[in-house]
């Protein structure tokens, strides 16, 4: 699935690839999971999850700590 997305010209870094794989497998990902999975700061997790939303790959549901990012595809 990730390879097909990248064939469409969507650029992803390795952390975003891991996050998408997690979201496809588990149905969603949270900021907390993104931070733990990729060992990044809160700010980096928010920035990169927001990029995935802007690219149309995830959709955000909820607010604050309860926000879940769901696969859009």
Backbone bond lengths (Angstrom), bond angles and torsions (degrees), N, CA, C in turn:
res aa  C-N    CA-C-N  psi(-1)  N-CA   C-N-CA  omega(-1)  CA-C   N-CA-C  phi
1 X - - - 1.451 - - 1.528 111.08 -
2 X 1.331 117.84 -45.28 1.462 121.48 -178.63 1.525 109.78 -62.87
3 X 1.329 116.57 -42.21 1.465 120.79 178.98 1.523 111.45 -60.52
4 X 1.318 116.88 -38.86 1.464 120.93 179.18 1.528 110.92 -66.13
5 X 1.322 116.13 -38.50 1.466 120.35 178.03 1.522 109.76 -63.35
6 X 1.330 116.71 -45.08 1.463 120.47 -178.83 1.526 111.98 -67.99
7 X 1.322 117.79 -29.09 1.472 120.76 176.27 1.528 110.95 -64.08
8 X 1.322 116.52 -24.12 1.462 121.34 178.43 1.525 111.88 -80.66
9 X 1.336 116.44 -0.22 1.457 120.27 177.62 1.522 114.29 94.46
10 X 1.320 117.45 8.70 1.459 121.23 178.55 1.529 107.97 -84.70
11 X 1.325 116.01 120.08 1.462 120.16 -179.51 1.521 110.42 -87.42
12 X 1.331 115.57 131.10 1.458 122.13 178.76 1.515 109.35 -130.48
13 X 1.334 116.56 142.24 1.456 117.98 172.21 1.536 108.25 -87.86
14 X 1.309 116.86 171.87 1.463 120.98 -175.79 1.533 111.55 -60.76
15 X 1.314 117.79 -37.96 1.470 120.91 179.05 1.529 111.01 -64.30
16 X 1.329 115.86 -40.59 1.463 119.48 178.94 1.527 110.97 -67.67
17 X 1.319 117.16 -35.71 1.473 120.22 176.22 1.529 110.21 -61.21
18 X 1.330 115.95 -46.25 1.473 120.45 178.98 1.523 110.60 -60.50
19 X 1.332 116.17 -43.02 1.459 120.89 -178.88 1.529 111.44 -63.30
20 X 1.319 116.66 -42.82 1.466 119.96 178.86 1.523 111.10 -65.25
21 X 1.322 117.21 -41.85 1.464 120.16 177.48 1.530 110.08 -59.27
22 X 1.328 115.94 -43.84 1.464 120.98 178.19 1.531 110.40 -61.26
23 X 1.336 116.54 -48.01 1.464 121.07 -178.19 1.531 111.53 -63.12
24 X 1.320 117.82 -40.42 1.466 120.35 178.10 1.526 110.48 -65.25
25 X 1.325 117.19 -39.11 1.457 121.71 -177.94 1.529 112.16 -73.09
26 X 1.353 116.64 -46.18 1.459 120.54 -173.54 1.525 114.31 -98.96
27 X 1.326 117.35 -6.63 1.459 120.60 177.59 1.515 114.43 93.76
28 X 1.328 117.43 -15.97 1.463 121.77 177.57 1.523 109.06 -169.04
29 X 1.338 115.32 167.74 1.457 122.15 171.77 1.520 107.40 -139.77
30 X 1.315 116.36 150.60 1.465 121.49 177.17 1.525 108.99 -114.72
31 X 1.326 115.35 167.66 1.457 120.67 176.23 1.535 109.77 -58.98
32 X 1.320 116.59 -43.79 1.465 121.34 -179.67 1.531 110.86 -59.29
33 X 1.311 117.29 -46.36 1.466 120.68 179.45 1.528 110.01 -64.09
34 X 1.336 116.81 -42.38 1.470 120.30 179.33 1.523 110.14 -58.38
35 X 1.337 116.56 -45.25 1.472 120.86 179.77 1.527 111.07 -61.39
36 X 1.325 117.21 -44.97 1.465 120.92 -178.61 1.527 111.74 -69.50
37 X 1.316 116.58 -41.66 1.458 121.87 -178.55 1.527 111.75 -63.54
38 X 1.332 115.49 -39.63 1.465 120.35 -173.65 1.532 114.47 -108.51
39 X 1.329 116.65 -2.58 1.468 121.15 -179.95 1.534 112.06 53.37
40 X 1.334 113.97 55.20 1.464 121.25 -179.88 1.523 109.52 -124.60
41 X 1.326 115.89 168.29 1.461 121.96 178.63 1.530 111.00 -73.36
42 X 1.314 114.65 166.35 1.467 121.52 176.22 1.531 110.00 -57.80
43 X 1.332 116.59 -44.54 1.460 121.43 -177.83 1.529 111.92 -62.85
44 X 1.330 116.47 -42.77 1.467 120.37 179.38 1.525 110.28 -65.11
45 X 1.324 116.70 -42.08 1.464 120.45 179.65 1.526 110.47 -60.86
46 X 1.328 116.83 -47.38 1.473 120.39 179.37 1.528 110.87 -60.90
47 X 1.321 116.11 -45.87 1.466 120.60 -178.55 1.526 111.16 -60.18
48 X 1.326 116.61 -46.91 1.467 119.14 -175.53 1.523 112.23 -75.15
49 X 1.329 118.28 -33.04 1.464 119.55 174.38 1.528 110.30 -67.37
50 X 1.323 116.75 -38.95 1.467 120.95 176.65 1.524 110.70 -61.57
51 X 1.323 117.38 -39.73 1.463 120.76 177.03 1.524 110.77 -61.15
52 X 1.333 117.05 -39.78 1.466 120.14 178.93 1.527 111.26 -66.63
53 X 1.322 116.64 -34.61 1.468 120.74 175.43 1.530 109.20 -66.94
54 X 1.330 117.25 -46.35 1.466 121.71 -179.46 1.523 112.21 -62.94
55 X 1.323 117.06 -29.91 1.467 121.21 178.70 1.524 111.86 -81.58
56 X 1.342 116.40 -2.75 1.459 120.69 177.39 1.515 114.23 80.33
57 X 1.335 118.04 17.55 1.458 121.10 -177.93 1.526 113.04 -95.64
58 X 1.324 116.60 -27.90 1.461 122.55 176.85 1.521 109.15 -128.98
59 X 1.313 115.51 157.30 1.454 121.20 172.41 1.530 107.94 -125.60
60 X 1.314 117.32 138.89 1.463 121.83 -178.25 1.516 109.82 -89.29
61 X 1.328 115.56 136.02 1.451 122.01 178.32 1.524 108.29 -130.99
62 X 1.325 117.29 125.25 1.456 121.40 -179.29 1.514 111.03 98.43
63 X 1.330 114.83 -177.10 1.470 120.44 -177.57 1.517 109.78 -136.53
64 X 1.330 114.63 153.69 1.457 120.89 175.91 1.520 112.87 58.87
65 X 1.322 115.39 -137.64 1.465 120.69 -177.62 1.519 113.00 -65.00
66 X 1.312 116.82 -19.27 1.458 121.19 -178.40 1.523 113.43 -87.85
67 X 1.330 117.55 1.49 1.461 120.32 -177.56 1.522 110.93 -66.12
68 X 1.311 114.67 129.89 1.467 122.14 174.19 1.517 107.33 -116.52
69 X 1.300 115.90 141.20 1.457 122.58 177.89 1.515 107.65 -107.35
70 X 1.337 115.25 116.11 1.459 122.16 -174.41 1.525 110.32 -104.81
71 X 1.340 116.72 142.62 1.464 118.94 176.55 1.515 110.21 -61.66
72 X 1.310 116.04 136.10 1.468 121.41 -177.31 1.522 110.65 -95.95
73 X 1.300 115.99 -14.85 1.472 120.17 -175.49 1.513 110.14 -93.61
